[in-house]
Amino acid sequence: MGRKILLGLGALLVVGVIGVFVYVPGHIEAGQNVVLPHESYAVSGYARSLHGALAIADLHADTLLWHRDPLARGTRGHVDLPRLREGNVALQIFAVVTKVPAGLNYEENTGDSDRITQLAMVQRWPVKTWNSLYQRALYQASRLHRAEAESAGALRIVRTAADFADVLTARANGEDVTAALLATEGAHPLEGDLSKVQTLYDADYRMMGLHHFFDNRLGGSLHGVSGSGLTEFGRNVVQEMERIGMIIDVAHSSVKVVEDVLDMSVSPLVVSHTGVYGACESARNIPDELMQRIAAGGGLIGIGYWDGAVCDPSPISVVASIRYAMELVGVDHVALGSDYDGATSVLFDASELAILTEIMLRENFTETEIRAVMGANAVRFFTSQLAEQVLMP
């Protein structure tokens, strides 16, 4: 009798463990990456035709964090290859999240806690990722490498300007292919080691955010506690990124850090996912004057789709922020920066991007303006900023 009870308890334990690893990751994401209920969008034939002729680019999605196949159409989240194809996306930048503090907010966070450790365990990431932000970045890069290898050429990681040109040529010739570019959400995966800028580059990262929701060794976050500028280590990282040709993303950096980077950098900057303060007075958005300085240096500003960036996540509100940004910094410096799969709630996923083209047409954007914002600006920027060949250490 005792042996039967033990066997029964053992079976229940096995079932429980399986349930944790099979069902819990999906349950967690389903509550984080939400597509809010909405009616199907009415998109005119003309808008669909124009949308189909665009080279659409999105500067930021956190898809690699989550436990699902990026090549399969999912029932949760915002981005996967089938939905990118339905949305006619030519370039998707995949950013990796390696640390998120508890009690997340836009006003003040410390780096004393980390919610990604438990997520890594539940999602069965390698043990070496549990206590290393650097290993988490390498692991998420490996997930994109695996997706590329299994996609039969439909998803291609771009490492150089030539890689990107090849994808654009293939698309022009009728191939259904999407370019993918690796980025980090913050530079804390460096773990204070300057040499890891090169090793992340060697793992195919081509853009690095300096901060996320907390201050790090480079300086202050927009949502941290210090408000400080670049540290000496931060300055060294910026210089090293420029030396090897890694693009600098100042989304989430403090105002002082952005000012410091602008003062010392020679390369144009990216704000990969943001709103514009004059259109949405959110603590998530840096002052308009800084946006103008970034644009004046040739930078690129990606407008997001969630409430923290645009106040109201409706397509109309997103387009209103795009219009405001165009008037503030000029049409050549505005792009899309969804923050898809970034624990955001949105009113359209990657498959529904044609609604932005439709709304822009209704709001009397010219076709030239639509092409620029939806992707031409990003195509030009990354074509000019990616190296012609991979830089060897």
C-alpha positions in Angstrom: 0.0 0.0 0.0 2.8 2.4 0.9 4.6 1.6 -2.3 1.5 2.4 -4.3 1.1 5.7 -2.5 4.7 6.6 -3.2 4.3 5.7 -6.9 1.1 7.8 -7.1 2.8 10.8 -5.5 5.7 10.3 -7.8 3.4 10.3 -10.8 1.6 13.4 -9.6 5.0 15.1 -9.1 6.0 14.2 -12.7 2.7 15.6 -14.0 3.2 18.7 -12.0 6.7 19.3 -13.3 5.6 18.7 -16.9 2.7 21.2 -16.4 5.1 23.8 -15.1 7.5 23.5 -18.1 4.8 23.0 -20.8 1.9 25.3 -19.8 3.3 27.9 -17.4 5.6 29.7 -20.0 2.7 30.2 -22.4 0.4 31.3 -19.5 3.0 33.9 -18.5 3.4 35.3 -22.0 -0.3 35.4 -22.7 -0.7 37.8 -19.8 2.2 40.0 -20.9 2.0 40.4 -24.7 -1.6 41.2 -25.3 -3.5 42.1 -28.5 -6.4 44.0 -27.2 -9.9 43.0 -28.5 -10.9 45.0 -31.6 -13.0 44.7 -34.7 -11.3 43.7 -37.9 -9.8 46.7 -39.5 -11.2 48.0 -42.8 -8.3 48.6 -45.2 -9.1 49.9 -48.7 -7.8 48.1 -51.8 -5.6 51.1 -52.6 -4.0 51.1 -49.1 -3.4 47.3 -49.4 -1.8 47.8 -52.8 0.5 50.6 -51.5 1.3 48.6 -48.3 2.3 45.6 -50.4 4.8 47.8 -52.3 6.5 49.1 -49.2 9.8 47.9 -47.6 8.5 47.9 -44.0 10.9 47.9 -41.1 10.4 47.7 -37.3 13.2 48.7 -35.0 12.3 46.7 -31.9 10.6 43.4 -30.9 11.4 41.3 -27.8 10.2 38.0 -29.4 13.3 35.9 -28.5 12.6 36.2 -24.8 9.5 34.0 -25.0 9.0 30.2 -25.2 7.6 29.8 -28.7 8.8 29.1 -32.2 9.4 32.4 -34.1 8.8 30.5 -37.4 5.3 29.3 -36.4 2.2 31.4 -36.3 1.4 31.8 -32.7 -1.8 32.1 -30.7 -0.2 34.6 -28.3 2.2 37.5 -28.6 2.7 39.9 -31.5 5.5 38.7 -33.8 6.4 35.5 -35.7 7.5 34.9 -39.2 4.0 34.2 -40.6 2.7 37.4 -39.1 5.7 39.4 -40.4 5.0 38.1 -43.8 1.3 39.0 -43.6 2.4 42.5 -42.5 4.9 42.7 -45.4 7.8 43.3 -43.0 11.2 43.5 -44.8 13.3 44.1 -41.7 12.6 43.1 -38.1 15.0 44.0 -35.4 15.0 41.4 -32.6 16.2 42.9 -29.3 17.1 40.6 -26.4 16.0 41.3 -22.8 18.4 39.9 -20.2 17.2 41.6 -16.9 14.0 43.1 -15.7 13.5 44.4 -12.1 10.4 43.6 -10.0 7.8 46.4 -9.7 8.5 47.7 -13.2 7.5 51.3 -13.7 8.6 54.4 -15.8 9.5 56.6 -12.8 12.1 54.8 -10.6 13.6 51.3 -10.5 16.7 49.7 -9.0 18.7 46.8 -10.4 18.4 44.8 -7.1 15.9 42.3 -8.4 15.5 40.3 -11.6 12.4 38.6 -13.0 14.2 37.0 -16.0 16.0 34.5 -13.8 12.7 32.7 -12.9 11.5 33.0 -16.5 14.8 31.4 -17.8 14.3 28.5 -15.4 10.7 27.9 -16.3 11.4 28.1 -20.0 14.3 25.6 -19.6 17.1 27.8 -20.7 20.6 26.4 -20.2 21.7 26.5 -16.6 24.6 28.9 -17.5 22.0 31.5 -18.3 20.4 31.5 -14.9 23.1 33.8 -13.3 24.7 35.4 -16.4 23.2 38.2 -18.4 25.9 37.7 -21.0 25.0 34.1 -21.4 21.3 35.1 -21.8 22.3 37.3 -24.7 24.3 34.6 -26.3 21.4 32.1 -25.8 18.8 34.3 -27.3 21.1 35.0 -30.3 21.4 31.2 -30.8 17.6 31.0 -30.9 17.6 33.4 -33.9 20.5 31.6 -35.5 18.5 28.3 -35.2 15.4 30.0 -36.6 17.4 31.2 -39.6 18.8 27.8 -40.2 15.4 26.1 -40.1 13.6 28.8 -42.2 14.7 27.5 -45.6 15.9 31.0 -46.4 12.8 32.8 -45.4 14.4 34.5 -42.4 18.0 35.9 -42.9 20.1 37.5 -40.2 21.8 40.6 -41.6 25.4 41.2 -40.4 26.6 43.6 -43.1 25.2 46.1 -45.6 25.7 43.5 -48.3 23.6 41.0 -46.4 20.8 43.6 -46.2 21.1 44.5 -49.9 20.8 40.8 -50.8 17.5 40.5 -48.9 16.1 43.6 -50.5 17.1 42.3 -53.9 15.5 39.0 -53.2 12.3 40.7 -52.1 12.4 42.9 -55.3 12.6 39.6 -57.3 9.5 38.2 -55.6 11.0 36.1 -52.8 9.1 36.1 -49.5 12.1 36.8 -47.2 12.5 38.8 -44.1 15.7 40.3 -42.8 16.5 40.0 -39.1 18.9 42.1 -37.1 20.1 41.4 -33.5 20.1 44.1 -30.8 20.3 44.2 -27.0 17.9 45.9 -24.6 20.5 47.5 -22.5 24.3 47.0 -22.2 24.3 45.2 -18.9 25.0 41.8 -20.7 28.6 43.2 -21.0 28.8 42.5 -17.2 31.4 45.3 -16.9 33.7 43.8 -19.4 34.6 46.0 -22.4 35.9 43.0 -24.4 32.4 41.6 -24.6 31.4 44.4 -27.0 33.4 42.5 -29.6 32.2 39.1 -28.5 28.6 40.2 -28.8 29.4 41.6 -32.2 30.9 38.2 -33.1 27.6 36.6 -32.0 26.0 38.8 -34.7 24.7 41.7 -32.6 24.7 44.9 -34.7 22.9 47.3 -32.4 23.1 47.8 -28.6 20.9 49.7 -26.3 22.8 51.3 -23.5 20.1 50.9 -20.8 16.8 49.3 -19.9 14.8 50.0 -16.8 17.6 50.4 -14.2 20.9 52.2 -13.9 23.9 50.1 -15.0 27.6 50.4 -15.2 27.4 52.7 -18.2 25.3 55.3 -16.3 21.7 56.3 -15.6 18.5 54.9 -17.0 15.6 57.1 -17.8 13.7 54.9 -15.3 16.5 54.5 -12.7 17.3 56.3 -9.5 20.4 58.4 -10.3 19.6 60.4 -13.5 23.4 60.3 -14.0 25.3 60.6 -17.3 27.9 58.3 -18.8 30.5 56.7 -16.5 34.0 56.2 -17.6 33.1 52.7 -18.5 30.1 54.0 -20.4 32.3 56.3 -22.4 34.7 53.5 -23.2 31.7 51.3 -24.4 30.4 54.0 -26.7 33.9 54.5 -28.2 34.3 50.7 -28.7 30.9 50.4 -30.3 31.8 53.2 -32.7 35.2 51.6 -33.4 33.7 48.3 -34.5 30.6 49.7 -36.1 27.9 48.7 -33.6 24.9 51.0 -33.7 24.0 52.9 -30.5 20.5 52.8 -29.2 19.6 55.3 -26.5 16.0 54.1 -25.8 15.6 53.9 -22.0 18.8 56.0 -21.4 18.6 59.0 -19.0 18.5 62.5 -20.4 22.0 63.1 -19.2 23.3 59.9 -20.9 21.7 60.9 -24.2 23.3 64.3 -23.9 26.7 62.8 -23.1 26.5 60.3 -26.0 25.4 63.1 -28.4 28.4 65.2 -27.2 31.0 62.5 -27.8 29.7 60.3 -30.6 30.4 60.7 -34.3 27.8 58.1 -35.5 24.1 58.7 -35.7 22.0 57.3 -32.9 18.8 55.3 -32.8 15.9 55.6 -30.4 14.5 52.2 -31.3 11.1 52.3 -29.5 9.7 55.4 -28.0 7.0 58.1 -28.2 7.4 61.8 -28.5 6.8 63.9 -25.4 5.0 66.7 -27.2 2.4 64.2 -28.5 2.3 62.1 -25.3 3.5 63.5 -22.0 4.7 60.2 -20.6 7.7 59.5 -18.4 8.7 57.0 -21.0 9.5 59.8 -23.5 12.6 62.1 -23.5 12.3 65.8 -24.2 11.5 67.0 -27.7 14.7 69.0 -27.8 16.8 65.9 -27.4 14.9 64.2 -30.2 15.7 67.2 -32.4 19.4 66.8 -31.6 19.3 63.1 -32.4 17.7 63.8 -35.7 20.2 66.7 -36.5 23.0 64.1 -36.1 21.3 61.8 -38.7 19.6 59.6 -36.1 16.5 57.5 -36.4 13.4 57.5 -34.1 11.1 54.5 -33.9 7.5 55.3 -32.8 5.9 52.6 -30.6 2.4 51.2 -30.5 1.7 50.9 -26.7 0.1 53.3 -24.3 3.3 54.3 -22.5 4.7 55.7 -25.7 1.6 57.1 -27.5 -0.8 57.4 -24.6 -3.6 55.7 -26.5 -2.6 52.5 -28.4 -5.1 53.0 -31.2 -3.8 53.1 -34.8 -5.1 56.7 -35.0 -3.0 57.7 -32.0 0.1 56.0 -33.3 -0.2 57.9 -36.5 -0.8 61.1 -34.6 2.5 60.6 -32.8 4.2 59.8 -36.2 2.8 63.1 -37.6 4.0 65.0 -34.6 7.5 63.5 -34.8 7.7 64.3 -38.5 6.8 67.9 -37.8 9.3 68.0 -34.9 12.4 66.4 -36.5 11.6 66.0 -40.2 10.2 63.0 -42.1 13.6 61.5 -42.9 14.2 60.6 -39.2 11.0 58.9 -38.2 10.5 55.1 -38.3 8.4 52.3 -36.6 9.5 50.9 -33.3 6.7 48.7 -32.1 8.0 47.2 -28.9 6.1 44.1 -29.9 6.4 41.2 -27.5 7.9 43.6 -24.9 5.2 43.0 -22.3 3.0 45.5 -24.1 -0.7 45.6 -24.9 -1.4 46.7 -28.5 -4.4 47.1 -30.8 -2.8 45.5 -33.8 -0.1 42.8 -34.3 2.5 42.4 -37.0 0.0 40.9 -39.4 -2.2 44.0 -39.2 0.3 46.7 -40.1 -1.7 47.7 -43.2 -4.0 49.7 -40.8 -1.2 52.2 -40.3 -0.9 52.7 -44.1 -4.7 53.1 -44.3 -4.8 55.7 -41.5 -1.9 57.7 -42.9 -3.7 57.9 -46.3 -6.9 59.0 -44.5 -4.8 61.7 -42.7 -3.4 63.0 -46.0 0.1 61.7 -45.7 1.8 61.7 -49.1 2.9 58.4 -50.5 6.5 59.6 -50.1 6.0 60.3 -46.4 4.3 56.9 -45.9 7.2 55.1 -47.7 9.7 56.9 -45.6 8.2 56.3 -42.2 7.1 52.7 -42.9 10.6 51.6 -43.8 12.5 53.6 -46.4 14.2 55.7 -43.7 15.3 52.5 -41.8 16.5 50.9 -45.0 18.6 53.9 -45.8 19.9 54.2 -42.2 21.0 50.5 -41.8 22.4 50.4 -45.4 24.7 53.3 -44.5 25.5 52.2 -40.9 26.1 48.5 -41.3 29.7 47.7 -42.3 30.4 46.5 -45.8 32.0 43.4 -44.3 32.3 41.7 -40.9 34.9 43.3 -38.7 37.4 40.7 -37.4 38.8 41.1 -33.9 
